[in-house]
Amino acid sequence: MKLSYKISLVTAVLIIAVVVSLLVYRRMGPLPTLTDRDIAGATSINSEWVEIGPTPALDSSGKQSLVILDLEGDYTPDFPAHMLRFPDGSLGTPEVQLVDPQGHVFPLQFLMVHHRDRTGSNVMGGAGFGSPDLPTDRSYTTVRIRSDKPMKCSKIIWRG
């Protein structure tokens, strides 16, 4: 075989592999990162603080750490207002906090949306809460969450 034919064949195989990988990724949805850690299963959130004490404590890496609420129901983001639109059409945002062993409280803000899949659907699967000022030199022993409007989470994830 000629060298140019072999190069063309290898190039075609690589292009096909990339296209197939992208199609599979879009259908399956985003893969969890290596730092994703489930810290709670099904959780009901209301106006009373829900406290989660993960074991071991949560460590923050140098990148943006997030508490992700995997929401049940049809929520949509309203980024200009920094709020969530609830299934009934009302706006609200749960309060999410991290607490270190010394009792220092670090409020987190609504920063990102986690979509249920990568098919182009706008169906929101979760909401990520974090803080650009979150210290990385400590561990966090408690996650606290409350919401004036009741909501249900299928799980709560730490992305450290």
C-alpha positions as CSV (number, residue, x, y, z in Angstrom):
1,M,0.0,0.0,0.0
2,K,1.1,3.5,-0.7
3,L,1.9,5.7,2.3
4,S,-0.6,8.4,1.2
5,Y,-3.4,5.7,1.2
6,K,-2.4,4.6,4.7
7,I,-2.4,8.1,6.0
8,S,-5.9,8.8,4.4
9,L,-7.2,5.6,6.0
10,V,-5.9,6.4,9.5
11,T,-7.3,9.9,9.2
12,A,-10.7,8.6,8.2
13,V,-10.8,6.2,11.1
14,L,-9.8,8.9,13.6
15,I,-12.5,11.3,12.2
16,I,-15.2,8.5,12.5
17,A,-14.0,7.7,16.1
18,V,-14.3,11.4,17.1
19,V,-17.8,11.7,15.6
20,V,-19.0,8.5,17.2
21,S,-17.6,9.6,20.6
22,L,-19.3,13.0,20.4
23,L,-22.7,11.4,19.5
24,V,-22.4,8.9,22.3
25,Y,-21.5,11.7,24.8
26,R,-24.5,13.8,23.7
27,R,-26.9,10.9,24.2
28,M,-25.5,9.7,27.5
29,G,-25.1,13.2,29.1
30,P,-22.2,14.6,30.9
31,L,-19.9,12.2,32.8
32,P,-19.2,13.0,36.4
33,T,-15.8,14.4,37.1
34,L,-13.3,12.5,39.2
35,T,-14.0,14.8,42.1
36,D,-17.8,14.3,42.2
37,R,-18.9,12.7,45.4
38,D,-22.5,11.9,46.5
39,I,-23.0,13.4,50.0
40,A,-26.7,12.7,50.4
41,G,-29.4,10.7,48.7
42,A,-33.0,11.7,48.3
43,T,-33.5,14.9,50.4
44,S,-36.5,17.1,51.0
45,I,-35.7,20.8,51.5
46,N,-37.9,23.3,53.2
47,S,-37.6,26.4,55.3
48,E,-35.8,24.5,58.1
49,W,-32.1,24.0,57.8
50,V,-31.1,20.5,56.5
51,E,-27.7,19.7,57.8
52,I,-25.5,17.1,56.1
53,G,-22.4,15.9,57.8
54,P,-20.3,14.1,55.1
55,T,-17.7,11.6,56.2
56,P,-14.9,12.2,55.5
57,A,-15.1,16.0,55.5
58,L,-15.2,17.9,52.2
59,D,-12.0,19.2,50.8
60,S,-11.8,22.0,48.3
61,S,-9.3,21.8,45.5
62,G,-7.9,24.8,43.7
63,K,-10.7,24.9,41.2
64,Q,-14.3,26.0,41.7
65,S,-15.9,23.7,44.3
66,L,-19.7,23.2,44.1
67,V,-22.5,21.7,46.0
68,I,-24.9,20.4,43.3
69,L,-28.6,19.8,44.1
70,D,-29.9,17.2,41.7
71,L,-33.4,18.5,41.5
72,E,-36.7,16.6,41.0
73,G,-39.1,18.5,38.9
74,D,-39.0,21.1,36.0
75,Y,-36.9,23.9,37.2
76,T,-35.3,26.5,34.9
77,P,-32.5,29.0,35.7
78,D,-33.1,32.8,35.8
79,F,-29.4,33.9,35.7
80,P,-30.1,37.7,35.6
81,A,-32.0,37.3,38.9
82,H,-29.6,34.7,40.3
83,M,-32.7,32.5,41.0
84,L,-34.4,29.3,40.0
85,R,-37.9,29.3,38.4
86,F,-39.8,26.6,40.2
87,P,-42.2,24.2,38.5
88,D,-45.2,26.5,39.5
89,G,-43.6,29.5,37.8
90,S,-42.4,31.3,41.0
91,L,-38.8,32.4,41.6
92,G,-36.6,31.5,44.5
93,T,-33.2,30.2,45.5
94,P,-32.3,27.8,48.2
95,E,-29.7,29.0,50.7
96,V,-26.7,26.7,50.7
97,Q,-23.8,27.0,53.2
98,L,-20.6,25.2,54.1
99,V,-19.4,25.1,57.7
100,D,-15.8,24.4,58.7
101,P,-14.8,22.6,62.0
102,Q,-14.4,25.9,63.8
103,G,-18.0,26.9,63.0
104,H,-17.2,29.5,60.3
105,V,-20.1,29.7,57.8
106,F,-19.4,30.2,54.1
107,P,-22.6,31.1,52.1
108,L,-22.7,29.8,48.5
109,Q,-24.3,31.4,45.5
110,F,-26.2,29.9,42.6
111,L,-23.5,29.6,39.9
112,M,-24.3,26.9,37.4
113,V,-26.9,24.6,35.9
114,H,-26.4,20.9,35.4
115,H,-28.6,19.7,32.5
116,R,-30.1,16.2,32.6
117,D,-28.6,15.3,29.2
118,R,-26.7,16.6,26.3
119,T,-29.3,16.2,23.6
120,G,-29.9,19.9,23.4
121,S,-32.8,19.8,25.8
122,N,-33.1,22.7,28.3
123,V,-34.4,20.3,31.0
124,M,-32.5,21.2,34.1
125,G,-31.2,18.4,36.2
126,G,-29.5,20.3,38.9
127,A,-28.2,23.6,40.3
128,G,-24.7,24.2,41.4
129,F,-23.8,26.5,44.3
130,G,-20.3,27.8,45.0
131,S,-18.2,30.8,45.9
132,P,-15.2,32.2,44.1
133,D,-13.9,33.2,47.6
134,L,-14.2,29.8,49.2
135,P,-11.0,29.1,51.1
136,T,-9.1,26.0,49.9
137,D,-6.9,25.7,53.0
138,R,-9.6,23.9,55.1
139,S,-12.1,21.1,55.2
140,Y,-15.8,21.5,55.5
141,T,-17.7,19.3,58.0
142,T,-21.3,20.4,57.3
143,V,-23.4,21.4,54.4
144,R,-26.6,23.4,55.3
145,I,-29.5,23.9,52.9
146,R,-32.9,25.5,53.3
147,S,-35.5,27.0,50.9
148,D,-38.6,29.1,51.6
149,K,-40.2,27.1,48.8
150,P,-40.2,23.3,49.3
151,M,-38.1,21.3,46.9
152,K,-36.9,17.7,46.5
153,C,-33.5,16.5,45.5
154,S,-32.7,13.0,44.2
155,K,-29.2,13.5,45.5
156,I,-26.7,16.1,46.6
157,I,-23.2,16.1,45.1
158,W,-19.9,17.7,46.2
159,R,-17.7,18.6,43.3
160,G,-14.4,19.5,45.0
